Amino acid sequence: MYSATTHGIRVTVEPQYMEDESDPVEARFFWAYTVEIENGSTGPVQIIARDWTITDQTGAVESVKGLGVVGEQPVIEPGSSFSYTSGCPLKTPSGFMVGTYQAVGSEGEVFTIEIPAFSLDLPDTRRVLH
């Protein structure tokens, strides 16, 4: 698992290679990743947007930006968490992802929450950030 804390908000990511949804012959490798956002701050936080950078093993970079996460803009109360699972296809057998969330605090302040960089590697491969 990979973890980062910003402004009292802890983001933990656990990637998993999805062999059944991958086809190495067709250069399609698919990972699911589960994200948990834990609010360790003193007020509620709403996740309003995301910004991902996805890099494959050749160095090709893709940027994914959008509102919310998995179609929601969750409000996370202090001491609570929000979890979701999403996926990422690559054309190579390894890569990595990193990103940020835009959030709004209880007094309307907008701030950035770091998403830790995490490695996408085939099982039985030594996990490293490229």
C-alpha positions in Angstrom: 0.0 0.0 0.0 1.0 3.6 -0.6 0.1 6.5 1.6 0.4 10.3 1.9 -1.1 12.8 4.3 -1.9 16.5 3.5 -3.7 18.9 5.8 -4.7 16.0 8.0 -6.2 14.1 5.1 -4.6 10.6 4.6 -4.9 9.0 1.1 -4.0 5.3 0.9 -3.9 3.5 -2.4 -3.7 -0.3 -3.0 -3.2 -1.3 -6.7 -4.0 -4.8 -8.0 -3.2 -6.3 -11.4 -6.3 -7.6 -13.1 -5.1 -10.6 -15.1 -8.6 -11.5 -16.3 -9.0 -8.1 -17.9 -5.5 -7.9 -19.4 -4.2 -9.3 -22.7 -0.4 -9.1 -23.0 -0.5 -10.2 -26.6 -2.6 -7.2 -27.4 -0.5 -4.9 -25.2 -3.3 -4.4 -22.8 -2.5 -4.5 -19.1 -5.2 -3.5 -16.6 -4.9 -2.5 -12.9 -7.6 -1.8 -10.3 -6.8 0.4 -7.5 -8.6 1.1 -4.2 -8.3 4.5 -2.6 -9.2 5.3 0.9 -9.5 9.0 1.9 -9.4 9.4 5.7 -10.3 12.8 7.3 -8.1 13.3 10.3 -8.7 17.1 10.3 -11.1 19.0 12.6 -13.8 19.8 10.0 -15.6 18.2 7.1 -13.9 18.0 3.7 -15.5 17.7 0.3 -13.6 16.2 -2.6 -14.5 18.2 -5.7 -12.0 17.2 -8.4 -9.1 14.9 -9.2 -6.0 15.3 -11.4 -4.0 12.1 -12.2 -0.8 11.7 -14.1 -0.3 8.2 -15.5 3.1 7.2 -16.9 3.8 3.9 -18.6 7.2 2.1 -18.7 8.1 3.8 -22.0 7.6 7.2 -20.4 4.4 8.0 -22.2 2.3 10.3 -20.0 -1.5 10.7 -19.8 -3.3 13.3 -17.7 -6.8 12.6 -16.4 -8.7 15.4 -14.8 -12.3 15.6 -13.8 -14.9 16.5 -11.2 -15.2 14.3 -8.1 -14.3 10.7 -7.8 -16.3 7.8 -9.3 -19.1 10.2 -10.1 -19.4 11.6 -6.6 -18.2 14.6 -4.7 -18.1 13.1 -1.3 -18.2 15.0 2.0 -16.0 13.3 4.5 -16.7 14.2 8.1 -13.8 14.3 10.7 -12.8 10.8 11.8 -14.6 9.3 8.8 -13.3 7.9 5.5 -14.5 7.4 1.9 -13.3 4.5 -0.2 -13.6 3.7 -3.9 -12.2 1.4 -6.6 -11.3 2.5 -10.1 -9.1 1.2 -12.9 -6.2 2.0 -15.2 -5.3 0.4 -18.5 -1.7 0.5 -19.8 -0.1 -0.6 -23.0 3.0 -1.7 -21.1 3.5 -4.2 -18.2 4.4 -1.5 -15.8 4.0 2.1 -15.0 3.0 4.4 -12.2 0.3 6.9 -11.2 0.4 10.0 -9.0 -2.1 12.8 -8.5 -4.0 15.3 -6.4 -7.5 16.0 -5.2 -9.0 19.4 -5.0 -11.0 19.8 -1.8 -13.2 22.3 -0.1 -13.0 22.8 3.7 -15.8 23.7 6.1 -15.2 27.4 5.7 -15.2 27.3 1.9 -11.4 27.2 1.5 -10.1 25.3 -1.5 -6.9 23.2 -1.1 -5.0 20.4 -2.7 -4.6 16.9 -1.3 -1.7 14.8 -2.5 -2.3 11.3 -3.9 0.8 9.2 -3.3 2.7 7.9 -6.3 2.1 4.2 -6.7 3.6 1.5 -8.9 1.7 -0.6 -11.4 3.7 -3.8 -11.9 2.9 -7.3 -12.9 2.7 -9.8 -10.0 6.0 -11.3 -9.0 7.8 -8.2 -10.2 9.8 -6.1 -7.8 7.7 -3.0 -7.2 9.6 0.2 -7.8 8.6 3.8 -8.7 10.0 4.6 -12.0 
